Amino acid sequence: MIDIQLIRRDSDFIAKALLKRGVKFDKKKFADLEESRKELQVKTEALQKEKNQIAKKIGEFKASGESAESLLARASMIPKDLDQLNQELTRVQNQIQDWLSSLPNLPHDDVPDGDSEEFNQEIRKCGEIPDFSFKPKDHSEVGFDLGLDFESAANLSGSRFVFLKGPVARLHRALVQFMLDYQTNENNYLECYTPYIVNKKTLFGTGQLPKFEEDLFSVQKGGDSNKDESLYLIPTSEVSLTNLAANKIFSEDELPIRYTAHTPCFRSEAGSYGQDTKGLIRQHQFDKVEMVQIVLPEDSDKVLEGMVSNAEGILKSLGLAYRVVLLCCGDMGFSATKTFDLEVWLPGQKTYREISSCSNCSDFQARRMQAKVKKTQLNGKTKNQFVHTLNGSGLAVGRTLVAILENFQTEDGSVSIPDVLQPYMNGTTVIKPIIK
């Protein structure tokens, strides 16, 4: 959430920054709500003051033996008036809160302008694009004879689900193990196992709610209890990992905190019908190894660069060609202030496709979660500040599987296994078509 004090100080700056993200900030609406809030607060404080003064006078009158009848009559009316004012003040404050919770994070100064991926900025390309002596196939063609089964999944669950069997199921598992080992051993992340179901408050903390409820899968608990409780399948373990910092005040020496986890991710992909309907690129259920960091505010820019390197290390180890792209204002996620995407080369599609997204969310999520750090000031005193949160894919497992199937395919339908994955597959160097 954007700092309301910043909005109060410079609404013109806020309006200009949000416009870069395609969001119109209604300054008049905010000014009117603020005026109502201030007016109600003044009235509430004045009435509370009057209540205290009357109580004091009543005590004085009684002590001196004077009649306090008129004061008692007024005192009996104040609680009702005060309650009404407090209700109205709460209503206006909730209006402000609800409106602010719908606004995305402000873009970092480094983020290029633009309203679509066409304006993203390529930072670098790495690795060699493979040269085939035959026409490379799309991963869904390569994977069909290796155990990639969309038909069975569709019969069970509908479109955009997949059944993995035999060689590709084993390769998928090997990728998960390799990624977790790499992030924990090489990059010092703490491995976690997280819940797959979370409540509304948790999703509010990382910015998925209230704005993006249609992109989530909601679930209903069985039995008679808590039928009104809203529960959701996680769209990414960023949600559960980042919320480990919710309502906490860290000491400076506790930071940074680095978490990683492998989980399935569930997304309804509302509004994306017709996009990437073939294959594994855009599924309702997919697996990801996530990286999350909770850091000191002054460190987050540098940490973002480090997280990109953490994700790149996987691609380099696998021998996959990729590029790093800085997203423009209009292409970033809701909670991000700055995002780098890693896009892997897919020869079957003859293009780069996103395989990791690493974002600095600054204090945006921390403000929603009330996650703070006690910082020592120059004068020696301490002050609580919001931490900065970052997240990134290390990597999207299904899309990495896609990249291996397409980049390491052979003309006979087999797929060579990258050297770093072979120990995770009991030394297997090639996976071959199976009889289904």
Secondary structure in CASP SS format (residue, H / E / C, confidence):
PFRMAT SS
TARGET T0000
AUTHOR 0000-0000-0000
METHOD secondary structure of the structure
MODEL  1
M C 1.00
I C 1.00
D C 1.00
I H 1.00
Q H 1.00
L H 1.00
I H 1.00
R H 1.00
R H 1.00
D C 1.00
S H 1.00
D H 1.00
F H 1.00
I H 1.00
A H 1.00
K H 1.00
A H 1.00
L H 1.00
L H 1.00
K C 1.00
R C 1.00
G C 1.00
V C 1.00
K C 1.00
F C 1.00
D C 1.00
K H 1.00
K H 1.00
K H 1.00
F H 1.00
A H 1.00
D H 1.00
L H 1.00
E H 1.00
E H 1.00
S H 1.00
R H 1.00
K H 1.00
E H 1.00
L H 1.00
Q H 1.00
V H 1.00
K H 1.00
T H 1.00
E H 1.00
A H 1.00
L H 1.00
Q H 1.00
K H 1.00
E H 1.00
K H 1.00
N H 1.00
Q H 1.00
I H 1.00
A H 1.00
K H 1.00
K H 1.00
I H 1.00
G H 1.00
E H 1.00
F H 1.00
K H 1.00
A H 1.00
S H 1.00
G C 1.00
E C 1.00
S C 1.00
A C 1.00
E H 1.00
S H 1.00
L H 1.00
L H 1.00
A H 1.00
R H 1.00
A H 1.00
S H 1.00
M H 1.00
I H 1.00
P H 1.00
K H 1.00
D H 1.00
L H 1.00
D H 1.00
Q H 1.00
L H 1.00
N H 1.00
Q H 1.00
E H 1.00
L H 1.00
T H 1.00
R H 1.00
V H 1.00
Q H 1.00
N H 1.00
Q H 1.00
I H 1.00
Q H 1.00
D H 1.00
W H 1.00
L H 1.00
S C 1.00
S C 1.00
L C 1.00
P C 1.00
N C 1.00
L C 1.00
P C 1.00
H C 1.00
D C 1.00
D C 1.00
V C 1.00
P C 1.00
D C 1.00
G C 1.00
D C 1.00
S C 1.00
E H 1.00
E H 1.00
F H 1.00
N C 1.00
Q E 1.00
E E 1.00
I E 1.00
R E 1.00
K E 1.00
C E 1.00
G C 1.00
E C 1.00
I C 1.00
P C 1.00
D C 1.00
F C 1.00
S C 1.00
F C 1.00
K C 1.00
P C 1.00
K C 1.00
D C 1.00
H H 1.00
S H 1.00
E H 1.00
V H 1.00
G H 1.00
F H 1.00
D C 1.00
L C 1.00
G C 1.00
L E 1.00
D E 1.00
F H 1.00
E H 1.00
S H 1.00
A H 1.00
A H 1.00
N H 1.00
L H 1.00
S H 1.00
G C 1.00
S C 1.00
R C 1.00
F C 1.00
V C 1.00
F E 1.00
L E 1.00
K C 1.00
G H 1.00
P H 1.00
V H 1.00
A H 1.00
R H 1.00
L H 1.00
H H 1.00
R H 1.00
A H 1.00
L H 1.00
V H 1.00
Q H 1.00
F H 1.00
M H 1.00
L H 1.00
D H 1.00
Y H 1.00
Q H 1.00
T H 1.00
N H 1.00
E H 1.00
N C 1.00
N C 1.00
Y C 1.00
L E 1.00
E E 1.00
C E 1.00
Y C 1.00
T C 1.00
P C 1.00
Y C 1.00
I E 1.00
V E 1.00
N E 1.00
K H 1.00
K H 1.00
T H 1.00
L H 1.00
F H 1.00
G H 1.00
T H 1.00
G C 1.00
Q C 1.00
L C 1.00
P C 1.00
K C 1.00
F C 1.00
E H 1.00
E H 1.00
D H 1.00
L C 1.00
F E 1.00
S E 1.00
V E 1.00
Q C 1.00
K C 1.00
G C 1.00
G C 1.00
D C 1.00
S C 1.00
N C 1.00
K C 1.00
D C 1.00
E C 1.00
S C 1.00
L E 1.00
Y E 1.00
L E 1.00
I C 1.00
P C 1.00
T C 1.00
S C 1.00
E H 1.00
V H 1.00
S H 1.00
L H 1.00
T H 1.00
N H 1.00
L H 1.00
A H 1.00
A C 1.00
N C 1.00
K C 1.00
I E 1.00
F E 1.00
S E 1.00
E H 1.00
D H 1.00
E H 1.00
L C 1.00
P C 1.00
I E 1.00
R E 1.00
Y E 1.00
T E 1.00
A E 1.00
H E 1.00
T E 1.00
P E 1.00
C E 1.00
F E 1.00
R C 1.00
S C 1.00
E C 1.00
A C 1.00
G C 1.00
S C 1.00
Y C 1.00
G C 1.00
Q C 1.00
D C 1.00
T C 1.00
K C 1.00
G C 1.00
L C 1.00
I C 1.00
R C 1.00
Q C 1.00
H C 1.00
Q E 1.00
F E 1.00
D E 1.00
K E 1.00
V E 1.00
E E 1.00
M E 1.00
V E 1.00
Q E 1.00
I E 1.00
V E 1.00
L C 1.00
P H 1.00
E H 1.00
D H 1.00
S H 1.00
D H 1.00
K H 1.00
V H 1.00
L H 1.00
E H 1.00
G H 1.00
M H 1.00
V H 1.00
S H 1.00
N H 1.00
A H 1.00
E H 1.00
G H 1.00
I H 1.00
L H 1.00
K H 1.00
S H 1.00
L H 1.00
G C 1.00
L C 1.00
A C 1.00
Y E 1.00
R E 1.00
V E 1.00
V E 1.00
L E 1.00
L C 1.00
C C 1.00
C H 1.00
G H 1.00
D H 1.00
M C 1.00
G C 1.00
F C 1.00
S C 1.00
A C 1.00
T C 1.00
K E 1.00
T E 1.00
F E 1.00
D E 1.00
L E 1.00
E E 1.00
V E 1.00
W E 1.00
L E 1.00
P C 1.00
G C 1.00
Q C 1.00
K C 1.00
T E 1.00
Y E 1.00
R E 1.00
E E 1.00
I E 1.00
S E 1.00
S E 1.00
C E 1.00
S E 1.00
N E 1.00
C C 1.00
S C 1.00
D C 1.00
F H 1.00
Q H 1.00
A H 1.00
R H 1.00
R H 1.00
M H 1.00
Q C 1.00
A C 1.00
K E 1.00
V E 1.00
K E 1.00
K E 1.00
T E 1.00
Q C 1.00
L C 1.00
N C 1.00
G C 1.00
K C 1.00
T E 1.00
K E 1.00
N E 1.00
Q E 1.00
F E 1.00
V C 1.00
H E 1.00
T E 1.00
L E 1.00
N E 1.00
G E 1.00
S E 1.00
G E 1.00
L E 1.00
A E 1.00
V H 1.00
G H 1.00
R H 1.00
T H 1.00
L H 1.00
V H 1.00
A H 1.00
I H 1.00
L H 1.00
E H 1.00
N H 1.00
F C 1.00
Q E 1.00
T C 1.00
E C 1.00
D C 1.00
G C 1.00
S C 1.00
V E 1.00
S E 1.00
I C 1.00
P C 1.00
D H 1.00
V H 1.00
L H 1.00
Q H 1.00
P H 1.00
Y H 1.00
M H 1.00
N C 1.00
G C 1.00
T C 1.00
T C 1.00
V E 1.00
I E 1.00
K C 1.00
P C 1.00
I C 1.00
I C 1.00
K C 1.00
END
